[in-house]
Amino acid sequence: MIKPINKDQLFLAQPSVPADPKDPADREVAQDLLDTLKAHQEECIGLAANMIGVSKRIIVVNFGLLDMVMYNPVITAKEDPYEDFEECLSIPGSRRVTRYRVIEVEFTDPSGRQHKQRFRELPAQTIQHECDHLEGILV
């Protein structure tokens, strides 16, 4: 179901709690994230669960033809820092951020399998932005 974008900065500033891909409620959150991402595809390529009002560690990222759901993502390595400007559906305006061109992420997929994967450039930047949301970091 398409959910409204949460703009409550006090809620967004709270760290999210772990999610379980086997929990039907968390699976529903992941589907809501996918539906909401699709509804905002012209302006957005990633969402975190707290952006739709749910304080769970779930993100979705669009990779062109593929939308990926990540439960409990953790960035375990970062390489090649750079400065950029980012915008967010939850917070008006643009802000300067430091990001990394290459990251390594550990996460659980919707079927419950653990992954360790490297991402580069825009996918890496998007994952970093959404993982910041999970930590309550507002960009």
N, C-alpha and C positions, 0 to 999 in steps of 0.2 A: 504494500500500500504506500502511496506517495505521502510523505509526512512533511509538515511545515518545517522550515529551517529555524532552529533555535538561535535566538540572538541574546539570550540572558547571560551576560558576562560573568555573573557570580556562579551560575551553574557550569558554564564552560571552563571556568578557572579551577574546577575540582578534578583531581585525577580520577580516571575511570577504573572500574574493578574488573578482574578477569572474567572472560566469557568462556562458554563451553559449547562447542559445535554440536554436541549431542543433546543439549537442552533445547526443547522445542521453542521456548521463549526467545533464546538467543538466535536460533535459526530464523525466527520470524523477524527479529531485528535486522539480521543480515539481508533478508529479502526486502524489507522496507528500505534499507540503504540502497540496494540495487535499483529498486523502483524510483526512489527519490533522485538518485544519480542520473538515471535515464531521463527523468523529467527536467533536469537542469543541465543536460548534456551540452547545450550551447555555451554555457558559462562556467562549467565545473568539470574536473576530471578526477576528483576524489572526495570522499566524505568519511567522517568518523561518526560513530554512533552518538556521541554527545551532541553532534550538530542536528540530530533529530530528536533530542531530548532524552536519550538513554545513556546512562553512565556505565557503558560496557566497553571492553577493549576489543572493538571490532571496527575495521576500516574496509572500504572498498576503493579500488583504483581502476580507472579506465586505461587500457593499453591499446587504444584504437578499436579493434574489433572484439576485444576481450575485456570483460570486467572481472577483476579478481577480488575475492573476499579473503581477508586475513583476520584470523582470530589471534589475539594476544601477540601482535607483532613486537619484536624487540630488535632494534638496530644494534648489531654487534661489532660492526667495523665501519669506518668512514675514511675516505681518501679524497684528496684534492679539494680543499675548501675554496669557496668563491662567494661573492656578495651578489644579491639579487633583490628584486622587489616582488612581493606577493600580495595577492588579494584573497579575500575569504568571503564566502556567502554569509557567514555568521557575524562578521565584523566589518563595518564600512571602512573604505579607504584602502590605501596601499602602504605597506611597511617594508623597510629594509631588513633583510635576513642574511645570515650566514648559512649556507648549505654546502653539501659535499657532492661532487660529481659521481662518485662511486660509493655505494653502501652495501653492506651485507645484512640481511634480515633473517631472523628466525621467526617462524610463525606456524600456526596450525591452519590447515585448509578445512573447508566445510565437511569433508569426510572424516576428519579427525587425524589426518596424517601430518606429521611434523615435517617442516621444510627448512632448509638453510639455502638462501638464494642471493645472488648478487644482482643489483640493479644499477643502471647508469643514467645520467642526464635527467630528462624530464620525469621518467618514472621514479627515479631516486628522489628527486626534489619533492614530488607529490607525496611519496611515502613519508618522507621526513616531516612534511607539513601536517599530515594526518596523525602521525605518531606524536607530534607536539600536542595536538588536540587531546590525545589520550592521557597525556601528562598534565593537562590543565594549562598548557602554555598557549597564550593567545597571540597569534601573529597578525 
